Structures are given as C-alpha cells and as structure tokens.
Amino acid sequence: MESSQELARLFEIYDAFVEGRLECIPEYFDPQGSYRPSGVFPGMRDRYVGHEEIVEFWHAATEAWETLEIEIGRTSVRGEDVAAQIWLSGRGLESGIEVEGVEAGHLVRFRDLKIVEYLAFPTFDLALRELDASAGAALSPE
C-alpha cells in the first residue's frame, strides 16, 4: 500500500467518521472544502460545502446506522490527491438489517493536509479514473 501524509490523514478521517467525531471537521476540511456524495444513497444533496454543511452530510450519512465499519482496500496517491477503495459494513438502526462489503471509491484532494474536495463514487475504478484524468489534465499544455 502506498504511503503519504495525505493518505494517513484520510485513514484518520475514516476513523473519525465511523466514531462520530464531528469536532474534527475543522481540523480535516478547509473552510470552503466540499463533499460530493456518489448518488448511491437516497436523500443526499448533490454537494456539501463548508464545515456546517459537511456536518449535515455526516449526520445524513450515519444516522440510519446502528453500527458502521469501513475496511480500506486499494489506494493511489498523486501529489496531494488520494484515491481509496473502501468497503462499508454495518447494521441498520431501525431495520436491524446487516449490510456487508458495499464498495465505494473516494477521490480526496488535499491542500496543506486539509480537504478541499472529497468526491465519492460507487466504485474505486471510477475514483481512480477521475484521479488519472485530473493528473493528465494537469500535465497537458494549454
């Protein structure tokens, strides 16, 4: 697995997310940082911008779960940008239904170890494709 300060920070964020440590949001996100959900889960907005909206997302994403775990799969680092594959497992709060191993892909753009853009995708391959496309665009002459 690759290693970088940004990747280590992302792993910290995953822990904070499942533990409900909302007080960490200003530490992890730029004041104008954004989160874009994958569209897989209903009831989410298209984008959450700034600390207050990211707290709203955090609540919306976790309130239906009695338990929630994140297992980390493949990762890829390009400069300050990180793509990660995760597997979500948990138990529904009201339903009690167990969900195991739901894949998601994340592309997280950091600046000075703060998130400026967090993009969620239904799969890691889609997140990696976006990472590769943005890395290629940054190298292309205008």
N, C-alpha and C positions, 0 to 999 in steps of 0.2 A: 504494500500500500504506500502511496506517495506520502510525503510529509511537507508541511509548510505551516507557518503561523496561522494563516487563514483557515487551513483545514482543521487544525487544532481548535481554533475559535468556533468553527462550525460544529464540531463534536460537543463543545461546551454548550452551544445553543440548543442542540438536540436534547441534552440532559435537562437544561433549564425548562424547555418546552414541556416535556413529559412530567416534570416535577412541579410545574405551575409557578415557577419563579418569575412573575411578571415584573418585579422590580429590576430585573436585569435588562429589560428592553432598552433603556437609555445607554447602557454600557455596550450593548451589541449592535444597535442600529443608529445610523446617522439621523439627526433630527428630521431630515427630509427623506430618509430611507423608505423603501416601499416593498410590499409583498404582493405578488400576483399569484392567486391560487390556480390550481391546474384545471379547475372546472369539473372535476370528478365528483366533488361533494356538493349537494344542493344547498341553496340558501346563502352562498357566499357572494360578496361583491366581486367585481372584476379586478379591483386593485385597492390596497390599503396603503395610505401614505402618512408618514409621521408617526410618532410614538403613540398618540392616543388611538389612532385607527388600528395600529398593529396590536394594541391591547384588545380592541374589539375583535379583530381576527382571532387572536389567541383564545378568547372566550368562545367564539363561534365554533372554532375547530376542536375544542376539548370538552365542552360542556356535555356532550352526548355520551362521553366515555366514563365508565367506572374505573377501568384500568386502560393504560395506553403504554405501549413499548415501541421503541424504534431500534431496529437492527440495521447496521450500516453494511452496505455491500461495496461495490466498486466506487472508486473516486478518480478524479482527474483534476489537476491543477494547472492553470495557465496564468502566470503572473499573480495578480491578486484575485483572480476568478477561480471558483471551485465548483465542479460538478460532482454530485454524490447520488448514489443509488441507496434508497432506504427501503426497508420492509416494515410496514406498520402492522401491529397486532394489538388486540385489546378486547374488552368486553363492554357491550353497550350498557349504559347506566339503567335505563328503564327496561330494555328488552332482555338484557342478560345474554344476548347473542354474542358468541365468540367469533372474532374475525382474526385470521392468522395469515401473515405473509402477503399483505397487499403492497405491491410495488409502487414506488413513487420516485421521480427524479427531481433533483434540485440543481439549479444554477444560481450560485450566490456570488454577487460582485461586491468585493470589499474595497474600501479606500481607507488607509491608515487603521486597519483592523476593525472598521465599523462597516456594517452592511449598508450599501447604497441601493442595492436592488436584489431582491430574493424572488426567483421565478420557480414555480412548481410546475411539474409536468407529470403526465400519467406514467411515464417510463423514464429510466435512466438514458436510454438511447436517444430520446428526444432532447433531453437536457444536454447530453454530450454533443449532439448535432448543432444545437444553438451555441454552445461554447466554441466549437470548431468554426462555425460560421462567423462569430464575432471576432475570434482570433484572426481569421483570414481577412476579414474586413479591415481590421486594424493594421494589417501588414500591406494591404493593397494601396498603391499610389492613387491619388485622386486625379 
